[in-house]
Amino acid sequence: HVAPVEATQYDAGDGRMIPALVTSRQDVRDAGNAPLIVMPHGGPRAHDEMGFDWIAQYFASRGYVVLQPQFRGSTGFGYDHLVAGYGEYGGKMISDINYGVHHLIDQGIADPARVCAVGASYGGYAALALGAFHPEMYRCIVSIAGISDIPRKLTRTKIRSGREDSSIDFFERLYGIEESEKDSLKAISPAYFADAFQAPVLLIHGEKDTRVDIGQSTRMNRALRKADKDVTLVKLKGEDHWLTKEETRVEALRATAEFIEQHL
């Protein structure tokens, strides 16, 4: 059974309205106070569509409410909404997600004591940032191919492609921080805030990922272990950034489901 998907919006605290999708079974929504999975999209220049999302539907079928916030910086909602994300990679783009969680809690749909963040690519970074910078709100964190150490990523890009690579300028615009400003980049990198995590963390990464190298997850794993935190790293053999292979996609989904059921 495919759960209904509802389009909604909420105020992000500064007057900006954030569009979002909420997926849940009708009986779960009617009962209220349900466990919530907040699932920020990747990109971050992207958006979630009102269609069949295999991850959202999977968790909705298991009795969770799934929130997909279209935080500032998302495409598809006008130029102003897109450029509002510049310089807010680890700032208001993250707090936009939290306001969505509070919105569903205030409506009586979500249980504030049972919230988990799950994301892939930028969404994986966002999940880790939520765990590092807003640890009191989340019971578990799942990062799939997420960035944890921004200075490391930019350094590797520069080594591989040269300082003139256009992606460096693109990300500097998103971060609002130049590649040379290492301390400022570290300040929005979850790997440098492992001590702040309260929730257990699941890291999933394809060993053949060329978009975000697996070193981002192994770096986060080492930092959390050094801080004596609860962390699990799942390496997907032969898999890429997009979980293209059916068998490893199923493996990732099952690992995520087992982890969330254990902690929510």
N, C-alpha and C positions, 0 to 999 in steps of 0.2 A: 504494500500500500504506500502510495506517495503522499507525504504530508503536505498540507497547504503552506504556501509561502506568502507572507504578508509584507507589503512595503510600509515602512513607517519613517518617522523622523523625530529628532530630539534636539534640544538646545545644548550646545557644548560649553555653556557657561559664559561665553562672550558674545552671545547673540547669533552666532553662526549655527544654522540648522544642519544637522548631519543626517543624510538619508541612511537607511539601513533596511536589511531584510531579516525577517524573523521566521524561522521554520520550526513548526511543532505540530504534533498530533493534536486534534481538537480535544480529546479527552484529557490530555496533559495540560493544555492551556486552561480548560474549564476547571480543573482541580486546583491550579495555581501553585505557587511556591515550589516550582520545579527546579531540578538541577539545571544549570546553565552552562553551555559551552559558547564562549565568545571566540569567533573565528575571523580575525582580520585577514584580508586578502594579500596576495603578493604584489610585486611591482616595484615600488608602491604606485607607479603610474598604471593603474588598472582599476577595475571595479567588478563587483559581483552582479550577475544578471538574474532576472526573474525567470529562472528556468530550472532544469534538473541539475542540482549540485550533488554529486555522489557522496561526498563526505557529509554534507549537511543532512541529506536524506538518511544516510546510514545511522547517524546519531539521533535524529528525530524519531526513527523507527524504534529505537531502544529507550524512548521515554525522556529524552533530553529536549530542552529548548535550545535552538541554535541561533545566535545573533551574529550577523555579518555587517559590521559597520562600514560605511563608505566615508571614512575619515577624510579630512581636508588633504589635498594632494591626490585624491582619486580622480580618475578621468570620468567623463560621461555626465558631469553635472555643471558644466560651464567653465569658462576660463578662470573666473574669480575663485571658484572652489579648488581648481587645480593649483594655481599659483599661491594660494593661501598655505599650501604645504611647504613652500620653499623656506628653508631654515628651521623647519619644525619636525625633522625626521625623528628625533628622539624626544621632542617636546609636545606640542599640541596635537600632533598626529597620534600620539600615544594617549594623551588625556582625553581626546575625542572618543576613544574606545571605552574608557572608564565611565564617561557620561552615559554611554549606551547601556552599560551594565546597570548603573543607578536608575536609568529610565525604566528598565524592565522590573527592577526590584520595587520601585515606587508604584508600578502598576499592579503589583501582587503576582506577577507572572513568574518571577525568578526568586529562588531562595538565596539570600545574601551569604549564607554559610556554605553554599555548594556551587562555586563558580570555578570553571577551569578555562584557561586560555590555550588555544590550539591554532597554530599557523604554519604556513610554508613560505619559504623565501623571505620577502620582507615581513610577511605574517609571522614567520619563525623568529625573526629579529624582534618584532613587536611583542610576541609572547614572552620572550626572554626579558625584554625591557619592562614589561608589566610585572614579571616576577622579581626583577631587581629593584625597580623604582616605586612599585606600588604593592609590596609583598603582602600587606594586610588584607587585600581583596581576593586573593586567589588561593584555591586549595591544591591546584596542580597546574603544571606548565608543560606543554608539548611543543617542541620546535623541530620542524622538518626542514632541513637544508637552510637553516637560519644563520644570519651573520651575528657573531658575538664580539668580534674585535675589529672595529672599523679601521684603525690605523694599519693593522696587518693586511686587511683587504686592499687598501689603497697602495700600500708598499708593493704587494705582489702584482697588482695591475701595472704599476709603474715599471717594475722589473721586466714583466712579460711584454708589455706593449710600448713602453716609453712614456715620458712625462707628457708628451703631446697627445696621448690617447684621449679622445673626446669624452670617454666615460668618466675620466677624472674630473673634468669640468662639470659634467652633468651631476655627479654625486656631490661635488663641492657646493653646487647650487641647492641641492636638496638638504645637505647638512647645514648650510649656512656657515660652513667652516672650511678654511683652506687646508689642503693636504699637509702643509707644513706645521699646522697648529695641532701637534700631537696630543697635548694635554686636554685641549677642548674636545678632540675626537674621542679620547679615552673616557671623557665625562658622560658620553652617551653610548658607551660600549658595555654591555652587560658583563662581559668576561672580567672586567675590573671591579665588579661589585658582587662577587660571589658570596661574600659574607652577609649580604643583605637578604638573600633568598630565604624564605620560610617554607615555601611549597616544594614538594618533590618535583623533579624535572626529568622528562623523557626527551632525549635527543635522537633524531632519526636522520640519517644522511646516506645518500648514494655514494659509493666509493669512486664512481666515474663522473661525478658532478664537475662540470667545467664552468658553470656559472658562479656557483659559490663552492669553493673547494672544501673538502671534508675536514680540512684543518680547522675551520671555524667551529665545528662541533667538537673535535678532539680538544681544541683549546678551551672551550667552555667546560667540557667534561673534566679536564685536569684542574681547572680553577675551582669548580664545585667540590671535587674530591679533596683538594687541598684544604678547603674551608669546612670539610667534614659535613657536606650536605648530601641529601638523598638524590642521586642522579643515576640514570641508566642511559647508555649509549648503544643504539642499534645501528650497525653498519650494513647497508644493503649492497650485497655483492653485485658488481657489474651494472649498477643502476645509475641513472643520470639525475639531473636536477628536477625533472618533471614526473618522476616515477612512471616511466613509460611502459615498463614491463608489467604484465598482468600479475605474475606470481609475486613480485616484490611489492606491488601496490597492495595486494591482499595482505602480505606480511606486515606492511607498515600500518594498515588499517586495523588489523587484529592486535598488534602491539599497542596501538593507541587506545583501542577499546578496552583492553585488559587493564591498562594503566589507569584510565579514567574511572573505570568501575571500581578499582581498588581504592581510589582516593575520593570519589564523590558518592 
